[in-house]
Amino acid sequence: MTSAPITDPKTPTPQRQSPRTSPAGGRSIGQWAERSALPLAWLLLVVVFSILSPDRFLTSGNVTSILGSQSILFMLALAALVPSMAGDIDLSLGATGALAAVVIAVLNVQHGVPVGVACLIAVVVGAACGGVNALFVVMFKTEPFIVTLGTGTFFTGLVFWLANSTTIVGVSGDLANWTFLRQVGKVPVQFYYCVLIMLIIWYVARFTPVGMRVLFVGQSRDVAVLSGIKVTRVRMGAFVLAGTIAALAGVLYVGTTGSAGPSSVDTFLLPAYAAVFLGATSIQPGRFNALGTGIAVLFLATGVAGLQLLGAQDFAQQLFYGAALVVAVTLSRLVRRPSTR
């Protein structure tokens, strides 16, 4: 009877490879590069504009302007992120934010309602707008693209009616004190509000059963149904939450400008979705995620601020946002395709 030869465990077998040359190691490096591409691109953008405009770009005033003035975009992008995670799209969010802003202005300026109470009512209005979308899209099983485009147009009509097609000015400065004027580390506190909501969405999506259900529904509704997930409830909740966060974007707009008008928040919708899709290519490639969206917002805000400092005209901002959206959607589709095979 012969025994099997004893091998030294320290001696590598022919099948073992160095971590640096192994396929797994190659995949890990590739995954790291993929997840870090957007943050690295953002840092590269900062370096380029710092070289091109060294006296004005890396100044406390410019950093404050980037982080503070883009908080509205940040908040609206987070609103757009929520239904996207559940596999839907909401094109009415800009109109919802504008409606919330006008509600605050009308109640506070024309009816003397305390600005805090007006903000709470505006948030409830935003949630109701999300509920309307949920009713038509989820309960009646209609196409979200068409329905939210229609409801957004309807909400815009309400904005023009309430505002009488004019910009309402003179909102109480107390709101500005709690949004734009109050600063922490020379950065308006409203930026930290956005960061807080971003972290909440990230934590819920990453570590809670509710977040996992939302992602499950976004990946495959049929599989989610077979798994016992209440898809209808998840999708409706996503629309309502999106409307609520969009209303918060309207609150930040009024706090920043002290006014509200028919086109208050609508102009932020396109870059908001550009941030959502661009964020899906980073941190968790192939999946809509909060941290990626936050980095994408900073990337877009940095690009626009840099172009403005270099003397670019207003149309350059629209060109940048439009190109960013096209590239973001394309890259997001390419990144998501391998994960769905």
C-alpha positions in Angstrom: 0.0 0.0 0.0 1.5 3.3 -1.1 0.7 6.6 0.5 0.1 9.8 -1.4 3.2 12.0 -1.7 3.4 14.8 0.9 3.9 18.3 -0.5 5.2 21.3 1.2 2.2 23.8 1.6 4.7 26.6 1.1 5.7 25.4 -2.3 3.4 26.9 -4.9 1.7 24.5 -7.3 1.7 25.0 -11.0 -1.9 26.2 -10.9 -1.1 29.1 -8.5 -0.4 32.5 -9.9 0.8 35.7 -8.4 -2.1 38.0 -7.4 -0.8 40.7 -9.7 -0.9 38.4 -12.7 -3.9 36.3 -11.9 -7.2 36.9 -13.8 -8.9 37.7 -10.5 -6.3 40.3 -9.7 -6.8 41.8 -13.2 -10.5 41.9 -12.7 -10.1 43.6 -9.3 -7.8 46.3 -10.8 -10.3 46.8 -13.6 -13.2 47.0 -11.2 -11.3 49.6 -9.2 -10.5 51.6 -12.3 -14.1 51.5 -13.4 -15.5 52.6 -10.0 -12.9 55.4 -9.7 -13.2 56.7 -13.2 -15.6 59.5 -12.5 -13.9 60.7 -9.2 -10.6 60.8 -11.1 -12.2 62.6 -14.0 -13.6 65.2 -11.6 -10.1 65.7 -10.0 -8.6 66.0 -13.5 -11.2 68.7 -14.3 -10.2 70.5 -11.1 -6.6 70.4 -12.0 -7.2 71.6 -15.6 -9.3 74.6 -14.5 -6.8 75.4 -11.8 -4.1 75.6 -14.4 -6.2 77.6 -16.8 -7.5 80.0 -14.2 -5.2 79.8 -11.2 -6.2 83.1 -9.6 -9.9 82.6 -9.6 -10.8 78.9 -9.6 -9.3 77.6 -6.4 -10.6 80.4 -4.2 -12.9 80.1 -1.3 -15.4 82.3 -3.0 -15.6 80.0 -6.1 -15.7 76.9 -4.0 -18.5 78.4 -2.0 -20.3 79.3 -5.2 -20.0 75.8 -6.6 -21.1 74.0 -3.6 -23.8 76.5 -2.6 -25.4 77.4 -5.9 -25.5 73.8 -7.1 -27.3 72.5 -4.1 -30.6 72.9 -6.0 -29.3 70.6 -8.7 -27.9 68.2 -6.1 -31.3 67.9 -4.4 -33.2 67.5 -7.6 -30.7 64.8 -8.8 -31.4 62.9 -5.6 -35.1 63.2 -6.3 -34.6 61.8 -9.8 -32.4 59.0 -8.4 -35.1 57.4 -6.3 -37.5 56.3 -9.1 -34.6 55.5 -11.3 -33.4 53.0 -8.7 -36.8 51.3 -9.0 -36.7 51.2 -12.8 -38.9 54.2 -13.5 -38.4 57.8 -14.7 -40.1 61.0 -13.5 -39.9 64.0 -15.9 -42.2 66.1 -13.7 -39.7 66.6 -10.9 -38.6 70.0 -12.2 -42.2 71.2 -12.4 -42.9 69.7 -8.9 -40.0 71.7 -7.5 -41.2 74.9 -9.2 -44.7 74.3 -7.9 -43.3 73.9 -4.3 -41.3 77.1 -4.7 -44.3 79.1 -5.9 -46.5 77.7 -3.1 -44.0 79.0 -0.6 -43.8 82.4 -2.2 -47.6 82.8 -2.6 -48.3 81.7 1.0 -45.6 83.8 2.6 -45.7 87.0 0.5 -49.3 87.2 -0.5 -51.0 85.6 2.5 -48.6 86.2 5.3 -48.2 82.5 6.2 -45.0 82.0 8.3 -42.2 80.8 6.0 -41.6 77.6 8.0 -45.3 76.6 7.7 -45.3 77.5 4.0 -42.3 75.2 3.5 -44.1 72.3 5.2 -47.1 72.8 3.0 -44.9 72.9 -0.1 -43.3 69.6 0.8 -46.8 68.0 1.2 -47.7 69.4 -2.2 -44.6 67.8 -3.6 -45.5 64.4 -2.1 -49.0 64.8 -3.5 -47.5 65.4 -7.0 -45.5 62.2 -6.6 -48.7 60.4 -5.5 -50.5 61.6 -8.7 -47.6 60.1 -10.8 -47.7 56.9 -8.8 -51.5 56.6 -9.4 -51.3 56.9 -13.1 -48.0 55.1 -13.7 -48.3 52.2 -11.3 -51.9 51.7 -10.6 -53.1 52.3 -14.1 -49.9 50.6 -15.6 -49.1 53.4 -18.0 -45.7 54.4 -19.5 -43.9 56.7 -17.0 -42.1 58.7 -19.6 -45.3 59.9 -21.2 -47.4 60.2 -18.0 -44.8 62.2 -16.1 -44.2 64.4 -19.1 -47.9 65.1 -19.1 -48.2 65.7 -15.3 -45.1 67.9 -15.5 -46.8 70.1 -18.0 -49.9 70.2 -15.8 -47.9 71.1 -12.8 -46.2 73.9 -14.8 -49.7 75.2 -15.7 -50.5 75.4 -12.0 -47.2 77.3 -11.4 -48.1 79.9 -14.0 -51.6 80.2 -12.6 -50.5 80.6 -9.0 -47.7 83.0 -9.8 -49.9 84.9 -12.3 -47.0 84.3 -14.9 -44.7 86.6 -12.9 -41.8 86.1 -10.5 -42.9 86.6 -6.8 -40.2 88.3 -4.7 -39.9 89.3 -1.1 -40.0 85.9 0.6 -39.0 86.1 4.3 -35.2 86.2 4.9 -35.6 83.6 7.7 -35.5 80.9 5.0 -32.3 82.2 3.5 -30.7 82.1 7.0 -31.4 78.4 7.2 -30.3 77.6 3.6 -27.9 79.9 1.8 -26.7 82.5 4.3 -25.8 80.2 7.2 -22.4 78.6 6.5 -20.3 75.8 7.9 -16.7 76.0 6.9 -17.6 78.8 4.4 -20.0 76.4 2.6 -23.7 77.1 2.7 -25.5 74.8 5.0 -27.9 73.7 2.3 -25.1 71.7 0.7 -24.8 69.7 3.9 -28.6 69.0 3.7 -28.1 67.5 0.3 -25.1 65.4 1.6 -27.3 64.2 4.5 -30.1 63.0 2.2 -27.5 61.4 -0.1 -26.1 59.4 2.7 -29.5 58.4 3.9 -30.4 57.1 0.4 -27.0 55.3 0.2 -27.4 53.7 3.6 -31.0 52.6 2.9 -30.1 51.2 -0.5 -27.0 49.4 0.7 -27.9 48.1 4.2 -31.6 47.8 4.6 -34.2 45.3 3.3 -36.2 48.3 1.9 -33.3 49.4 -0.2 -32.6 45.9 -1.5 -36.2 45.6 -2.5 -36.0 48.8 -4.5 -32.9 47.7 -6.3 -34.4 44.3 -6.9 -37.5 45.9 -8.5 -35.2 48.1 -10.6 -33.2 45.2 -11.9 -36.1 42.9 -12.8 -39.7 43.4 -11.8 -40.6 39.8 -12.9 -38.0 38.3 -10.7 -39.0 40.7 -7.8 -42.6 39.5 -8.1 -41.6 35.9 -8.1 -39.5 36.6 -5.0 -42.6 37.9 -3.1 -41.7 41.6 -3.3 -44.7 44.0 -3.5 -43.5 45.8 -6.6 -46.5 48.1 -6.7 -45.9 49.4 -3.2 -42.2 49.9 -3.9 -42.7 51.8 -7.1 -45.5 54.0 -5.6 -43.3 54.8 -2.6 -40.4 55.8 -5.0 -42.6 58.3 -6.8 -43.9 59.9 -3.6 -40.5 60.1 -2.1 -39.2 61.7 -5.4 -41.9 64.3 -5.3 -41.0 65.1 -1.7 -37.3 65.5 -2.4 -38.1 67.6 -5.5 -40.2 69.9 -3.2 -37.1 70.3 -1.0 -35.2 71.4 -4.1 -37.9 74.1 -4.5 -37.4 75.1 -0.8 -33.6 75.5 -1.4 -34.4 77.6 -4.6 -36.5 80.0 -2.6 -34.0 80.2 0.2 -31.2 80.9 -2.3 -33.0 83.6 -4.4 -35.7 84.9 -2.1 -38.2 84.6 -5.0 -40.0 82.0 -7.1 -41.3 82.1 -10.6 -42.6 79.9 -13.4 -39.2 78.6 -14.4 -37.7 78.3 -10.9 -36.5 74.7 -10.9 -37.4 73.3 -14.4 -34.0 74.3 -15.8 -32.3 71.9 -13.4 -34.1 68.7 -14.6 -31.8 67.9 -17.5 -28.5 68.2 -15.6 -30.1 66.3 -12.7 -30.7 63.3 -14.9 -27.3 63.7 -16.4 -25.9 63.4 -12.8 -28.1 60.3 -12.2 -26.9 58.4 -15.3 -23.3 59.6 -15.0 -23.4 58.4 -11.4 -24.4 54.9 -12.5 -21.0 54.5 -14.1 -19.1 55.1 -10.8 -18.8 53.7 -7.3 -21.3 50.8 -8.2 -21.0 50.6 -12.0 -24.2 49.5 -13.7 -26.4 50.5 -10.8 -28.0 53.8 -9.9 -26.4 54.8 -6.6 -26.4 57.9 -4.3 -22.7 58.3 -3.9 -22.1 58.2 -7.7 -24.8 60.7 -8.2 -23.3 63.1 -5.7 -19.9 62.9 -7.4 -21.5 63.4 -10.7 -23.2 66.6 -9.4 -19.8 67.9 -8.3 -18.3 67.0 -11.7 -21.0 68.9 -13.6 -20.9 71.9 -11.2 -17.1 72.1 -11.5 -17.3 72.0 -15.3 -19.9 74.8 -15.5 -18.1 77.0 -13.0 -14.8 76.5 -14.8 -16.3 77.4 -18.2 -17.9 80.5 -16.7 -14.6 81.6 -15.2 -12.9 81.2 -18.6 -15.5 83.6 -20.1 -17.7 81.1 -21.9 -21.1 82.4 -22.8 -24.4 81.1 -21.4 -24.9 78.7 -24.2 -21.8 76.8 -23.2 -23.5 75.7 -20.0 -26.4 74.2 -22.0 -23.9 72.5 -24.4 -22.0 71.0 -21.4 -25.1 69.7 -19.7 -26.6 68.3 -23.0 -23.3 66.6 -23.9 -23.0 65.2 -20.4 -26.4 63.7 -20.5 -25.8 62.0 -23.8 -22.5 60.6 -22.7 -23.9 59.6 -19.3 -26.8 57.7 -20.8 -24.5 55.9 -23.3 -21.9 55.0 -20.7 -24.6 53.9 -18.2 -26.1 51.6 -20.8 -22.7 50.1 -21.7 -21.8 49.5 -18.1 -25.2 48.1 -17.2 -25.2 45.6 -20.1 -22.6 43.1 -18.8 -24.4 43.0 -15.4 -27.7 42.0 -17.0 -26.3 39.1 -19.0 
